[in-house]
Amino acid sequence: MLNQIVLVGRLTREITVHKSDNGYKVATIPLAIPRSFKNSEGTYDTDFIDCVAFDQIAENTSEYVRKGDIVGVKGRVQSKVVEKDGKKMNEMEIICEKITFLSSKPKDEKTDE
């Protein structure tokens, strides 16, 4: 059996690390990943996928990457049961096992906007 996923995308917002109830450091890595084909209107759609990182991976990612940077994520798909409106539902999430920083700007570089 194999449960492995590789994603390359651009961060859509800054990453913050918080502690979970059981003491783990957790960060959500929000990626925007453009599709490689055009839709019926002739434009490229983008998928927005949240990935979850723990402990050292979460800390390093929040320290070294910023909104707009490109990262590669290697991980696995995991399901969890959540309760919404009194109904139990399965929800899928991407668990990061490795993150590669593919492009970034130096922290003190200023952009002209």
Secondary structure as GFF3:
##gff-version 3
##sequence-region A 1 113
A	DSSP	beta_strand	5	11	.	.	.	ID=ss1
A	DSSP	beta_strand	17	19	.	.	.	ID=ss2
A	DSSP	beta_strand	25	38	.	.	.	ID=ss3
A	DSSP	beta_strand	44	54	.	.	.	ID=ss4
A	DSSP	alpha_helix	55	64	.	.	.	ID=ss5
A	DSSP	beta_strand	70	84	.	.	.	ID=ss6
A	DSSP	beta_strand	87	103	.	.	.	ID=ss7
###
